[in-house]
Amino acid sequence: MAYGEDRSYKKVEVIGVSKRGLQDAIDVAIKRASTSLDQISWFEVQDIRGHISPEGTVAEYQVVIKVAFELK
């Protein structure tokens, strides 16, 4: 694909969840999105959230991303 050509994209919101960290939550979201969307090109982090355990530690990371894919 040549990036100098005219093209259009659509963005969809995806939420990745992981107990291992923010990067892993992003990776989970992108991997899942790539199974149902063709030609994923880039992403934007929209929001970062998480759950706190009763012990006061981070129990889960949630990352809201927008994934862009090229329209056919």
CHARMM-style PDB file with segment names, atoms N, HN, CA, C and O in Angstrom:
ATOM      1  N   MET     1       0.846  -1.175   0.000  1.00  0.00      PROA
ATOM      2  CA  MET     1       0.000   0.000   0.000  1.00  0.00      PROA
ATOM      3  C   MET     1       0.893   1.239   0.000  1.00  0.00      PROA
ATOM      4  O   MET     1       1.847   1.324   0.773  1.00  0.00      PROA
ATOM      5  N   ALA     2       0.584   2.176  -0.851  1.00  0.00      PROA
ATOM      6  HN  ALA     2      -0.191   2.107  -1.479  1.00  0.00      PROA
ATOM      7  CA  ALA     2       1.312   3.438  -0.906  1.00  0.00      PROA
ATOM      8  C   ALA     2       0.529   4.491  -0.136  1.00  0.00      PROA
ATOM      9  O   ALA     2      -0.639   4.739  -0.437  1.00  0.00      PROA
ATOM     10  N   TYR     3       1.161   5.112   0.854  1.00  0.00      PROA
ATOM     11  HN  TYR     3       2.109   4.911   1.098  1.00  0.00      PROA
ATOM     12  CA  TYR     3       0.454   6.079   1.672  1.00  0.00      PROA
ATOM     13  C   TYR     3       0.239   7.411   0.972  1.00  0.00      PROA
ATOM     14  O   TYR     3      -0.442   8.275   1.526  1.00  0.00      PROA
ATOM     15  N   GLY     4       0.788   7.617  -0.215  1.00  0.00      PROA
ATOM     16  HN  GLY     4       1.341   6.916  -0.665  1.00  0.00      PROA
ATOM     17  CA  GLY     4       0.584   8.848  -0.946  1.00  0.00      PROA
ATOM     18  C   GLY     4      -0.758   8.904  -1.665  1.00  0.00      PROA
ATOM     19  O   GLY     4      -1.136   9.957  -2.179  1.00  0.00      PROA
ATOM     20  N   GLU     5      -1.480   7.796  -1.710  1.00  0.00      PROA
ATOM     21  HN  GLU     5      -1.172   6.940  -1.293  1.00  0.00      PROA
ATOM     22  CA  GLU     5      -2.746   7.734  -2.421  1.00  0.00      PROA
ATOM     23  C   GLU     5      -3.891   8.235  -1.547  1.00  0.00      PROA
ATOM     24  O   GLU     5      -3.820   8.169  -0.320  1.00  0.00      PROA
ATOM     25  N   ASP     6      -4.952   8.740  -2.190  1.00  0.00      PROA
ATOM     26  HN  ASP     6      -5.009   8.794  -3.187  1.00  0.00      PROA
ATOM     27  CA  ASP     6      -6.155   9.149  -1.467  1.00  0.00      PROA
ATOM     28  C   ASP     6      -6.816   7.915  -0.872  1.00  0.00      PROA
ATOM     29  O   ASP     6      -6.867   6.865  -1.512  1.00  0.00      PROA
ATOM     30  N   ARG     7      -7.323   8.037   0.349  1.00  0.00      PROA
ATOM     31  HN  ARG     7      -7.282   8.890   0.870  1.00  0.00      PROA
ATOM     32  CA  ARG     7      -8.008   6.917   0.995  1.00  0.00      PROA
ATOM     33  C   ARG     7      -8.895   7.439   2.111  1.00  0.00      PROA
ATOM     34  O   ARG     7      -8.767   8.589   2.529  1.00  0.00      PROA
ATOM     35  N   SER     8      -9.804   6.581   2.597  1.00  0.00      PROA
ATOM     36  HN  SER     8      -9.907   5.647   2.257  1.00  0.00      PROA
ATOM     37  CA  SER     8     -10.711   6.927   3.687  1.00  0.00      PROA
ATOM     38  C   SER     8     -10.684   5.831   4.730  1.00  0.00      PROA
ATOM     39  O   SER     8     -10.460   4.661   4.420  1.00  0.00      PROA
ATOM     40  N   TYR     9     -10.918   6.230   5.983  1.00  0.00      PROA
ATOM     41  HN  TYR     9     -11.100   7.180   6.235  1.00  0.00      PROA
ATOM     42  CA  TYR     9     -10.900   5.300   7.100  1.00  0.00      PROA
ATOM     43  C   TYR     9     -12.190   5.399   7.903  1.00  0.00      PROA
ATOM     44  O   TYR     9     -12.901   6.402   7.841  1.00  0.00      PROA
ATOM     45  N   LYS    10     -12.475   4.362   8.643  1.00  0.00      PROA
ATOM     46  HN  LYS    10     -11.897   3.547   8.693  1.00  0.00      PROA
ATOM     47  CA  LYS    10     -13.544   4.365   9.628  1.00  0.00      PROA
ATOM     48  C   LYS    10     -12.924   3.991  10.960  1.00  0.00      PROA
ATOM     49  O   LYS    10     -12.019   3.158  11.010  1.00  0.00      PROA
ATOM     50  N   LYS    11     -13.404   4.605  12.054  1.00  0.00      PROA
ATOM     51  HN  LYS    11     -14.139   5.283  12.014  1.00  0.00      PROA
ATOM     52  CA  LYS    11     -12.907   4.280  13.385  1.00  0.00      PROA
ATOM     53  C   LYS    11     -14.014   3.609  14.194  1.00  0.00      PROA
ATOM     54  O   LYS    11     -15.175   4.017  14.144  1.00  0.00      PROA
ATOM     55  N   VAL    12     -13.636   2.582  14.934  1.00  0.00      PROA
ATOM     56  HN  VAL    12     -12.693   2.251  14.974  1.00  0.00      PROA
ATOM     57  CA  VAL    12     -14.564   1.917  15.838  1.00  0.00      PROA
ATOM     58  C   VAL    12     -13.935   1.851  17.229  1.00  0.00      PROA
ATOM     59  O   VAL    12     -12.713   1.792  17.369  1.00  0.00      PROA
ATOM     60  N   GLU    13     -14.775   1.862  18.234  1.00  0.00      PROA
ATOM     61  HN  GLU    13     -15.767   1.910  18.120  1.00  0.00      PROA
ATOM     62  CA  GLU    13     -14.302   1.817  19.614  1.00  0.00      PROA
ATOM     63  C   GLU    13     -14.197   0.372  20.084  1.00  0.00      PROA
ATOM     64  O   GLU    13     -15.106  -0.432  19.876  1.00  0.00      PROA
ATOM     65  N   VAL    14     -13.083   0.059  20.715  1.00  0.00      PROA
ATOM     66  HN  VAL    14     -12.344   0.712  20.884  1.00  0.00      PROA
ATOM     67  CA  VAL    14     -12.826  -1.279  21.239  1.00  0.00      PROA
ATOM     68  C   VAL    14     -12.258  -1.116  22.650  1.00  0.00      PROA
ATOM     69  O   VAL    14     -11.480  -0.197  22.907  1.00  0.00      PROA
ATOM     70  N   ILE    15     -12.646  -2.004  23.558  1.00  0.00      PROA
ATOM     71  HN  ILE    15     -13.277  -2.751  23.350  1.00  0.00      PROA
ATOM     72  CA  ILE    15     -12.143  -1.961  24.930  1.00  0.00      PROA
ATOM     73  C   ILE    15     -11.357  -3.233  25.198  1.00  0.00      PROA
ATOM     74  O   ILE    15     -11.884  -4.338  25.073  1.00  0.00      PROA
ATOM     75  N   GLY    16     -10.099  -3.071  25.566  1.00  0.00      PROA
ATOM     76  HN  GLY    16      -9.671  -2.173  25.668  1.00  0.00      PROA
ATOM     77  CA  GLY    16      -9.247  -4.198  25.923  1.00  0.00      PROA
ATOM     78  C   GLY    16      -9.114  -4.282  27.431  1.00  0.00      PROA
ATOM     79  O   GLY    16      -8.984  -3.261  28.105  1.00  0.00      PROA
ATOM     80  N   VAL    17      -9.144  -5.489  27.958  1.00  0.00      PROA
ATOM     81  HN  VAL    17      -9.250  -6.318  27.410  1.00  0.00      PROA
ATOM     82  CA  VAL    17      -9.079  -5.713  29.406  1.00  0.00      PROA
ATOM     83  C   VAL    17      -7.970  -6.723  29.689  1.00  0.00      PROA
ATOM     84  O   VAL    17      -7.864  -7.750  29.019  1.00  0.00      PROA
ATOM     85  N   SER    18      -7.147  -6.418  30.688  1.00  0.00      PROA
ATOM     86  HN  SER    18      -7.232  -5.584  31.233  1.00  0.00      PROA
ATOM     87  CA  SER    18      -6.062  -7.322  31.060  1.00  0.00      PROA
ATOM     88  C   SER    18      -5.703  -7.139  32.528  1.00  0.00      PROA
ATOM     89  O   SER    18      -5.816  -6.043  33.076  1.00  0.00      PROA
ATOM     90  N   LYS    19      -5.281  -8.204  33.142  1.00  0.00      PROA
ATOM     91  HN  LYS    19      -5.189  -9.095  32.696  1.00  0.00      PROA
ATOM     92  CA  LYS    19      -4.757  -8.149  34.511  1.00  0.00      PROA
ATOM     93  C   LYS    19      -3.256  -7.863  34.510  1.00  0.00      PROA
ATOM     94  O   LYS    19      -2.678  -7.599  35.565  1.00  0.00      PROA
ATOM     95  N   ARG    20      -2.610  -7.914  33.320  1.00  0.00      PROA
ATOM     96  HN  ARG    20      -3.079  -8.129  32.464  1.00  0.00      PROA
ATOM     97  CA  ARG    20      -1.159  -7.808  33.241  1.00  0.00      PROA
ATOM     98  C   ARG    20      -0.630  -6.394  33.003  1.00  0.00      PROA
ATOM     99  O   ARG    20       0.550  -6.135  33.243  1.00  0.00      PROA
ATOM    100  N   GLY    21      -1.474  -5.480  32.538  1.00  0.00      PROA
ATOM    101  HN  GLY    21      -2.432  -5.690  32.343  1.00  0.00      PROA
ATOM    102  CA  GLY    21      -0.986  -4.119  32.338  1.00  0.00      PROA
ATOM    103  C   GLY    21      -1.653  -3.407  31.177  1.00  0.00      PROA
ATOM    104  O   GLY    21      -2.435  -3.992  30.428  1.00  0.00      PROA
ATOM    105  N   LEU    22      -1.322  -2.116  31.044  1.00  0.00      PROA
ATOM    106  HN  LEU    22      -0.687  -1.640  31.652  1.00  0.00      PROA
ATOM    107  CA  LEU    22      -1.922  -1.281  30.005  1.00  0.00      PROA
ATOM    108  C   LEU    22      -1.539  -1.737  28.603  1.00  0.00      PROA
ATOM    109  O   LEU    22      -2.396  -1.842  27.725  1.00  0.00      PROA
ATOM    110  N   GLN    23      -0.254  -2.007  28.392  1.00  0.00      PROA
ATOM    111  HN  GLN    23       0.442  -1.922  29.106  1.00  0.00      PROA
ATOM    112  CA  GLN    23       0.192  -2.448  27.062  1.00  0.00      PROA
ATOM    113  C   GLN    23      -0.514  -3.735  26.661  1.00  0.00      PROA
ATOM    114  O   GLN    23      -0.912  -3.891  25.507  1.00  0.00      PROA
ATOM    115  N   ASP    24      -0.669  -4.648  27.594  1.00  0.00      PROA
ATOM    116  HN  ASP    24      -0.345  -4.522  28.531  1.00  0.00      PROA
ATOM    117  CA  ASP    24      -1.339  -5.910  27.294  1.00  0.00      PROA
ATOM    118  C   ASP    24      -2.810  -5.677  26.972  1.00  0.00      PROA
ATOM    119  O   ASP    24      -3.361  -6.344  26.097  1.00  0.00      PROA
ATOM    120  N   ALA    25      -3.452  -4.744  27.664  1.00  0.00      PROA
ATOM    121  HN  ALA    25      -3.004  -4.202  28.375  1.00  0.00      PROA
ATOM    122  CA  ALA    25      -4.851  -4.420  27.382  1.00  0.00      PROA
ATOM    123  C   ALA    25      -4.998  -3.853  25.964  1.00  0.00      PROA
ATOM    124  O   ALA    25      -5.947  -4.188  25.256  1.00  0.00      PROA
ATOM    125  N   ILE    26      -4.063  -3.001  25.556  1.00  0.00      PROA
ATOM    126  HN  ILE    26      -3.292  -2.729  26.131  1.00  0.00      PROA
ATOM    127  CA  ILE    26      -4.069  -2.470  24.190  1.00  0.00      PROA
ATOM    128  C   ILE    26      -3.881  -3.614  23.188  1.00  0.00      PROA
ATOM    129  O   ILE    26      -4.597  -3.701  22.191  1.00  0.00      PROA
ATOM    130  N   ASP    27      -2.920  -4.480  23.464  1.00  0.00      PROA
ATOM    131  HN  ASP    27      -2.338  -4.409  24.275  1.00  0.00      PROA
ATOM    132  CA  ASP    27      -2.653  -5.610  22.570  1.00  0.00      PROA
ATOM    133  C   ASP    27      -3.871  -6.525  22.442  1.00  0.00      PROA
ATOM    134  O   ASP    27      -4.176  -7.005  21.350  1.00  0.00      PROA
ATOM    135  N   VAL    28      -4.569  -6.768  23.559  1.00  0.00      PROA
ATOM    136  HN  VAL    28      -4.321  -6.378  24.446  1.00  0.00      PROA
ATOM    137  CA  VAL    28      -5.775  -7.602  23.551  1.00  0.00      PROA
ATOM    138  C   VAL    28      -6.830  -6.982  22.646  1.00  0.00      PROA
ATOM    139  O   VAL    28      -7.448  -7.684  21.846  1.00  0.00      PROA
ATOM    140  N   ALA    29      -7.044  -5.672  22.764  1.00  0.00      PROA
ATOM    141  HN  ALA    29      -6.542  -5.102  23.414  1.00  0.00      PROA
ATOM    142  CA  ALA    29      -8.050  -4.983  21.952  1.00  0.00      PROA
ATOM    143  C   ALA    29      -7.706  -5.041  20.467  1.00  0.00      PROA
ATOM    144  O   ALA    29      -8.571  -5.315  19.636  1.00  0.00      PROA
ATOM    145  N   ILE    30      -6.454  -4.786  20.138  1.00  0.00      PROA
ATOM    146  HN  ILE    30      -5.751  -4.564  20.813  1.00  0.00      PROA
ATOM    147  CA  ILE    30      -6.042  -4.786  18.735  1.00  0.00      PROA
ATOM    148  C   ILE    30      -6.107  -6.191  18.140  1.00  0.00      PROA
ATOM    149  O   ILE    30      -6.559  -6.369  17.009  1.00  0.00      PROA
ATOM    150  N   LYS    31      -5.663  -7.175  18.892  1.00  0.00      PROA
ATOM    151  HN  LYS    31      -5.296  -7.031  19.811  1.00  0.00      PROA
ATOM    152  CA  LYS    31      -5.699  -8.552  18.394  1.00  0.00      PROA
ATOM    153  C   LYS    31      -7.133  -8.996  18.126  1.00  0.00      PROA
ATOM    154  O   LYS    31      -7.415  -9.635  17.113  1.00  0.00      PROA
ATOM    155  N   ARG    32      -8.027  -8.656  19.036  1.00  0.00      PROA
ATOM    156  HN  ARG    32      -7.797  -8.137  19.860  1.00  0.00      PROA
ATOM    157  CA  ARG    32      -9.437  -9.040  18.849  1.00  0.00      PROA
ATOM    158  C   ARG    32     -10.059  -8.298  17.671  1.00  0.00      PROA
ATOM    159  O   ARG    32     -10.781  -8.891  16.870  1.00  0.00      PROA
ATOM    160  N   ALA    33      -9.781  -7.012  17.566  1.00  0.00      PROA
ATOM    161  HN  ALA    33      -9.194  -6.530  18.216  1.00  0.00      PROA
ATOM    162  CA  ALA    33     -10.324  -6.228  16.457  1.00  0.00      PROA
ATOM    163  C   ALA    33      -9.820  -6.754  15.113  1.00  0.00      PROA
ATOM    164  O   ALA    33     -10.562  -6.755  14.130  1.00  0.00      PROA
ATOM    165  N   SER    34      -8.573  -7.198  15.067  1.00  0.00      PROA
ATOM    166  HN  SER    34      -7.971  -7.197  15.865  1.00  0.00      PROA
ATOM    167  CA  SER    34      -8.000  -7.669  13.802  1.00  0.00      PROA
ATOM    168  C   SER    34      -8.620  -8.973  13.325  1.00  0.00      PROA
ATOM    169  O   SER    34      -8.450  -9.345  12.164  1.00  0.00      PROA
ATOM    170  N   THR    35      -9.338  -9.677  14.203  1.00  0.00      PROA
ATOM    171  HN  THR    35      -9.475  -9.374  15.147  1.00  0.00      PROA
ATOM    172  CA  THR    35     -10.005 -10.905  13.773  1.00  0.00      PROA
ATOM    173  C   THR    35     -11.302 -10.615  13.026  1.00  0.00      PROA
ATOM    174  O   THR    35     -11.800 -11.472  12.296  1.00  0.00      PROA
ATOM    175  N   SER    36     -11.860  -9.404  13.203  1.00  0.00      PROA
ATOM    176  HN  SER    36     -11.456  -8.707  13.796  1.00  0.00      PROA
ATOM    177  CA  SER    36     -13.123  -9.101  12.524  1.00  0.00      PROA
ATOM    178  C   SER    36     -13.051  -7.883  11.592  1.00  0.00      PROA
ATOM    179  O   SER    36     -13.991  -7.632  10.838  1.00  0.00      PROA
ATOM    180  N   LEU    37     -11.965  -7.135  11.633  1.00  0.00      PROA
ATOM    181  HN  LEU    37     -11.201  -7.338  12.245  1.00  0.00      PROA
ATOM    182  CA  LEU    37     -11.814  -5.958  10.773  1.00  0.00      PROA
ATOM    183  C   LEU    37     -10.615  -6.157   9.844  1.00  0.00      PROA
ATOM    184  O   LEU    37      -9.551  -6.600  10.276  1.00  0.00      PROA
ATOM    185  N   ASP    38     -10.798  -5.827   8.574  1.00  0.00      PROA
ATOM    186  HN  ASP    38     -11.662  -5.467   8.223  1.00  0.00      PROA
ATOM    187  CA  ASP    38      -9.704  -5.913   7.601  1.00  0.00      PROA
ATOM    188  C   ASP    38      -8.953  -4.588   7.538  1.00  0.00      PROA
ATOM    189  O   ASP    38      -9.534  -3.520   7.732  1.00  0.00      PROA
ATOM    190  N   GLN    39      -7.684  -4.673   7.272  1.00  0.00      PROA
ATOM    191  HN  GLN    39      -7.212  -5.540   7.114  1.00  0.00      PROA
ATOM    192  CA  GLN    39      -6.844  -3.501   6.997  1.00  0.00      PROA
ATOM    193  C   GLN    39      -6.792  -2.500   8.155  1.00  0.00      PROA
ATOM    194  O   GLN    39      -6.899  -1.293   7.938  1.00  0.00      PROA
ATOM    195  N   ILE    40      -6.626  -3.004   9.393  1.00  0.00      PROA
ATOM    196  HN  ILE    40      -6.539  -3.984   9.570  1.00  0.00      PROA
ATOM    197  CA  ILE    40      -6.447  -2.088  10.520  1.00  0.00      PROA
ATOM    198  C   ILE    40      -5.153  -1.319  10.293  1.00  0.00      PROA
ATOM    199  O   ILE    40      -4.130  -1.894   9.921  1.00  0.00      PROA
ATOM    200  N   SER    41      -5.213  -0.005  10.524  1.00  0.00      PROA
ATOM    201  HN  SER    41      -6.044   0.462  10.826  1.00  0.00      PROA
ATOM    202  CA  SER    41      -4.068   0.833  10.203  1.00  0.00      PROA
ATOM    203  C   SER    41      -3.459   1.503  11.426  1.00  0.00      PROA
ATOM    204  O   SER    41      -2.234   1.563  11.537  1.00  0.00      PROA
ATOM    205  N   TRP    42      -4.277   2.010  12.351  1.00  0.00      PROA
ATOM    206  HN  TRP    42      -5.272   1.961  12.260  1.00  0.00      PROA
ATOM    207  CA  TRP    42      -3.750   2.721  13.507  1.00  0.00      PROA
ATOM    208  C   TRP    42      -4.793   2.742  14.621  1.00  0.00      PROA
ATOM    209  O   TRP    42      -5.943   2.351  14.418  1.00  0.00      PROA
ATOM    210  N   PHE    43      -4.376   3.205  15.805  1.00  0.00      PROA
ATOM    211  HN  PHE    43      -3.442   3.523  15.970  1.00  0.00      PROA
ATOM    212  CA  PHE    43      -5.303   3.285  16.933  1.00  0.00      PROA
ATOM    213  C   PHE    43      -5.008   4.535  17.751  1.00  0.00      PROA
ATOM    214  O   PHE    43      -3.921   5.107  17.679  1.00  0.00      PROA
ATOM    215  N   GLU    44      -6.009   4.943  18.533  1.00  0.00      PROA
ATOM    216  HN  GLU    44      -6.892   4.478  18.592  1.00  0.00      PROA
ATOM    217  CA  GLU    44      -5.888   6.066  19.469  1.00  0.00      PROA
ATOM    218  C   GLU    44      -6.373   5.591  20.831  1.00  0.00      PROA
ATOM    219  O   GLU    44      -7.430   4.967  20.923  1.00  0.00      PROA
ATOM    220  N   VAL    45      -5.624   5.876  21.887  1.00  0.00      PROA
ATOM    221  HN  VAL    45      -4.765   6.383  21.812  1.00  0.00      PROA
ATOM    222  CA  VAL    45      -6.085   5.578  23.237  1.00  0.00      PROA
ATOM    223  C   VAL    45      -7.038   6.691  23.652  1.00  0.00      PROA
ATOM    224  O   VAL    45      -6.669   7.865  23.650  1.00  0.00      PROA
ATOM    225  N   GLN    46      -8.261   6.321  24.008  1.00  0.00      PROA
ATOM    226  HN  GLN    46      -8.561   5.367  24.010  1.00  0.00      PROA
ATOM    227  CA  GLN    46      -9.287   7.281  24.386  1.00  0.00      PROA
ATOM    228  C   GLN    46      -9.426   7.417  25.895  1.00  0.00      PROA
ATOM    229  O   GLN    46      -9.655   8.512  26.408  1.00  0.00      PROA
ATOM    230  N   ASP    47      -9.286   6.303  26.603  1.00  0.00      PROA
ATOM    231  HN  ASP    47      -9.100   5.414  26.186  1.00  0.00      PROA
ATOM    232  CA  ASP    47      -9.533   6.313  28.048  1.00  0.00      PROA
ATOM    233  C   ASP    47      -8.792   5.142  28.684  1.00  0.00      PROA
ATOM    234  O   ASP    47      -8.615   4.089  28.072  1.00  0.00      PROA
ATOM    235  N   ILE    48      -8.376   5.348  29.900  1.00  0.00      PROA
ATOM    236  HN  ILE    48      -8.520   6.203  30.398  1.00  0.00      PROA
ATOM    237  CA  ILE    48      -7.729   4.292  30.686  1.00  0.00      PROA
ATOM    238  C   ILE    48      -8.478   4.193  32.012  1.00  0.00      PROA
ATOM    239  O   ILE    48      -8.679   5.186  32.711  1.00  0.00      PROA
ATOM    240  N   ARG    49      -8.886   2.966  32.337  1.00  0.00      PROA
ATOM    241  HN  ARG    49      -8.723   2.159  31.769  1.00  0.00      PROA
ATOM    242  CA  ARG    49      -9.598   2.716  33.590  1.00  0.00      PROA
ATOM    243  C   ARG    49      -9.038   1.450  34.222  1.00  0.00      PROA
ATOM    244  O   ARG    49      -8.196   0.763  33.643  1.00  0.00      PROA
ATOM    245  N   GLY    50      -9.517   1.163  35.404  1.00  0.00      PROA
ATOM    246  HN  GLY    50     -10.201   1.721  35.874  1.00  0.00      PROA
ATOM    247  CA  GLY    50      -9.127  -0.084  36.037  1.00  0.00      PROA
ATOM    248  C   GLY    50      -9.962  -0.376  37.259  1.00  0.00      PROA
ATOM    249  O   GLY    50     -10.703   0.475  37.750  1.00  0.00      PROA
ATOM    250  N   HSD    51      -9.829  -1.590  37.736  1.00  0.00      PROA
ATOM    251  HN  HSD    51      -9.227  -2.282  37.337  1.00  0.00      PROA
ATOM    252  CA  HSD    51     -10.490  -2.006  38.971  1.00  0.00      PROA
ATOM    253  C   HSD    51      -9.435  -2.153  40.063  1.00  0.00      PROA
ATOM    254  O   HSD    51      -8.310  -2.577  39.801  1.00  0.00      PROA
ATOM    255  N   ILE    52      -9.804  -1.804  41.263  1.00  0.00      PROA
ATOM    256  HN  ILE    52     -10.719  -1.459  41.476  1.00  0.00      PROA
ATOM    257  CA  ILE    52      -8.920  -1.928  42.419  1.00  0.00      PROA
ATOM    258  C   ILE    52      -9.421  -3.075  43.279  1.00  0.00      PROA
ATOM    259  O   ILE    52     -10.613  -3.179  43.567  1.00  0.00      PROA
ATOM    260  N   SER    53      -8.494  -3.934  43.684  1.00  0.00      PROA
ATOM    261  HN  SER    53      -7.526  -3.850  43.449  1.00  0.00      PROA
ATOM    262  CA  SER    53      -8.852  -5.088  44.514  1.00  0.00      PROA
ATOM    263  C   SER    53      -9.154  -4.633  45.937  1.00  0.00      PROA
ATOM    264  O   SER    53      -8.815  -3.509  46.309  1.00  0.00      PROA
ATOM    265  N   PRO    54      -9.789  -5.490  46.738  1.00  0.00      PROA
ATOM    266  CA  PRO    54     -10.036  -5.159  48.151  1.00  0.00      PROA
ATOM    267  C   PRO    54      -8.739  -4.906  48.924  1.00  0.00      PROA
ATOM    268  O   PRO    54      -8.751  -4.234  49.955  1.00  0.00      PROA
ATOM    269  N   GLU    55      -7.618  -5.446  48.425  1.00  0.00      PROA
ATOM    270  HN  GLU    55      -7.608  -5.992  47.588  1.00  0.00      PROA
ATOM    271  CA  GLU    55      -6.313  -5.248  49.074  1.00  0.00      PROA
ATOM    272  C   GLU    55      -5.678  -3.914  48.694  1.00  0.00      PROA
ATOM    273  O   GLU    55      -4.631  -3.549  49.229  1.00  0.00      PROA
ATOM    274  N   GLY    56      -6.311  -3.181  47.769  1.00  0.00      PROA
ATOM    275  HN  GLY    56      -7.161  -3.477  47.334  1.00  0.00      PROA
ATOM    276  CA  GLY    56      -5.785  -1.884  47.370  1.00  0.00      PROA
ATOM    277  C   GLY    56      -4.778  -1.937  46.228  1.00  0.00      PROA
ATOM    278  O   GLY    56      -4.026  -0.984  46.026  1.00  0.00      PROA
ATOM    279  N   THR    57      -4.753  -3.028  45.486  1.00  0.00      PROA
ATOM    280  HN  THR    57      -5.364  -3.802  45.650  1.00  0.00      PROA
ATOM    281  CA  THR    57      -3.858  -3.137  44.331  1.00  0.00      PROA
ATOM    282  C   THR    57      -4.685  -3.119  43.041  1.00  0.00      PROA
ATOM    283  O   THR    57      -5.897  -3.330  43.065  1.00  0.00      PROA
ATOM    284  N   VAL    58      -4.018  -2.867  41.931  1.00  0.00      PROA
ATOM    285  HN  VAL    58      -3.033  -2.696  41.911  1.00  0.00      PROA
ATOM    286  CA  VAL    58      -4.712  -2.881  40.653  1.00  0.00      PROA
ATOM    287  C   VAL    58      -5.076  -4.321  40.312  1.00  0.00      PROA
ATOM    288  O   VAL    58      -4.208  -5.191  40.234  1.00  0.00      PROA
ATOM    289  N   ALA    59      -6.358  -4.560  40.111  1.00  0.00      PROA
ATOM    290  HN  ALA    59      -7.063  -3.853  40.175  1.00  0.00      PROA
ATOM    291  CA  ALA    59      -6.836  -5.906  39.797  1.00  0.00      PROA
ATOM    292  C   ALA    59      -7.025  -6.110  38.299  1.00  0.00      PROA
ATOM    293  O   ALA    59      -6.936  -7.234  37.805  1.00  0.00      PROA
ATOM    294  N   GLU    60      -7.289  -5.013  37.570  1.00  0.00      PROA
ATOM    295  HN  GLU    60      -7.361  -4.100  37.971  1.00  0.00      PROA
ATOM    296  CA  GLU    60      -7.582  -5.133  36.150  1.00  0.00      PROA
ATOM    297  C   GLU    60      -7.393  -3.782  35.473  1.00  0.00      PROA
ATOM    298  O   GLU    60      -7.741  -2.738  36.026  1.00  0.00      PROA
ATOM    299  N   TYR    61      -6.839  -3.822  34.273  1.00  0.00      PROA
ATOM    300  HN  TYR    61      -6.556  -4.669  33.824  1.00  0.00      PROA
ATOM    301  CA  TYR    61      -6.663  -2.622  33.454  1.00  0.00      PROA
ATOM    302  C   TYR    61      -7.678  -2.663  32.317  1.00  0.00      PROA
ATOM    303  O   TYR    61      -7.911  -3.716  31.725  1.00  0.00      PROA
ATOM    304  N   GLN    62      -8.278  -1.519  32.015  1.00  0.00      PROA
ATOM    305  HN  GLN    62      -8.089  -0.663  32.496  1.00  0.00      PROA
ATOM    306  CA  GLN    62      -9.204  -1.396  30.896  1.00  0.00      PROA
ATOM    307  C   GLN    62      -8.740  -0.216  30.052  1.00  0.00      PROA
ATOM    308  O   GLN    62      -8.543   0.883  30.572  1.00  0.00      PROA
ATOM    309  N   VAL    63      -8.566  -0.439  28.759  1.00  0.00      PROA
ATOM    310  HN  VAL    63      -8.725  -1.331  28.337  1.00  0.00      PROA
ATOM    311  CA  VAL    63      -8.131   0.615  27.852  1.00  0.00      PROA
ATOM    312  C   VAL    63      -9.155   0.729  26.731  1.00  0.00      PROA
ATOM    313  O   VAL    63      -9.430  -0.242  26.025  1.00  0.00      PROA
ATOM    314  N   VAL    64      -9.715   1.921  26.576  1.00  0.00      PROA
ATOM    315  HN  VAL    64      -9.493   2.709  27.149  1.00  0.00      PROA
ATOM    316  CA  VAL    64     -10.645   2.194  25.484  1.00  0.00      PROA
ATOM    317  C   VAL    64      -9.827   2.786  24.343  1.00  0.00      PROA
ATOM    318  O   VAL    64      -9.174   3.818  24.497  1.00  0.00      PROA
ATOM    319  N   ILE    65      -9.876   2.115  23.196  1.00  0.00      PROA
ATOM    320  HN  ILE    65     -10.406   1.276  23.071  1.00  0.00      PROA
ATOM    321  CA  ILE    65      -9.146   2.618  22.031  1.00  0.00      PROA
ATOM    322  C   ILE    65     -10.113   2.773  20.859  1.00  0.00      PROA
ATOM    323  O   ILE    65     -11.164   2.135  20.810  1.00  0.00      PROA
ATOM    324  N   LYS    66      -9.738   3.623  19.934  1.00  0.00      PROA
ATOM    325  HN  LYS    66      -8.885   4.142  19.974  1.00  0.00      PROA
ATOM    326  CA  LYS    66     -10.429   3.692  18.651  1.00  0.00      PROA
ATOM    327  C   LYS    66      -9.464   3.129  17.626  1.00  0.00      PROA
ATOM    328  O   LYS    66      -8.329   3.589  17.501  1.00  0.00      PROA
ATOM    329  N   VAL    67      -9.930   2.126  16.893  1.00  0.00      PROA
ATOM    330  HN  VAL    67     -10.852   1.753  16.995  1.00  0.00      PROA
ATOM    331  CA  VAL    67      -9.134   1.450  15.883  1.00  0.00      PROA
ATOM    332  C   VAL    67      -9.628   1.912  14.514  1.00  0.00      PROA
ATOM    333  O   VAL    67     -10.831   1.919  14.252  1.00  0.00      PROA
ATOM    334  N   ALA    68      -8.700   2.295  13.645  1.00  0.00      PROA
ATOM    335  HN  ALA    68      -7.723   2.290  13.858  1.00  0.00      PROA
ATOM    336  CA  ALA    68      -9.065   2.754  12.306  1.00  0.00      PROA
ATOM    337  C   ALA    68      -8.725   1.687  11.282  1.00  0.00      PROA
ATOM    338  O   ALA    68      -7.688   1.029  11.365  1.00  0.00      PROA
ATOM    339  N   PHE    69      -9.618   1.529  10.317  1.00  0.00      PROA
ATOM    340  HN  PHE    69     -10.460   2.063  10.249  1.00  0.00      PROA
ATOM    341  CA  PHE    69      -9.365   0.616   9.214  1.00  0.00      PROA
ATOM    342  C   PHE    69      -9.757   1.289   7.910  1.00  0.00      PROA
ATOM    343  O   PHE    69     -10.659   2.126   7.873  1.00  0.00      PROA
ATOM    344  N   GLU    70      -9.075   0.918   6.856  1.00  0.00      PROA
ATOM    345  HN  GLU    70      -8.342   0.238   6.886  1.00  0.00      PROA
ATOM    346  CA  GLU    70      -9.315   1.547   5.563  1.00  0.00      PROA
ATOM    347  C   GLU    70     -10.592   1.022   4.928  1.00  0.00      PROA
ATOM    348  O   GLU    70     -10.837  -0.183   4.892  1.00  0.00      PROA
ATOM    349  N   LEU    71     -11.400   1.947   4.429  1.00  0.00      PROA
ATOM    350  HN  LEU    71     -11.201   2.926   4.458  1.00  0.00      PROA
ATOM    351  CA  LEU    71     -12.628   1.555   3.744  1.00  0.00      PROA
ATOM    352  C   LEU    71     -12.302   1.058   2.347  1.00  0.00      PROA
ATOM    353  O   LEU    71     -11.416   1.586   1.676  1.00  0.00      PROA
ATOM    354  N   LYS    72     -13.026   0.042   1.920  1.00  0.00      PROA
ATOM    355  HN  LYS    72     -13.746  -0.387   2.465  1.00  0.00      PROA
ATOM    356  CA  LYS    72     -12.821  -0.535   0.585  1.00  0.00      PROA
ATOM    357  C   LYS    72     -13.439   0.348  -0.469  1.00  0.00      PROA
ATOM    358  OT1 LYS    72     -13.372   0.032  -1.657  1.00  0.00      PROA
TER     359      LYS     72
END
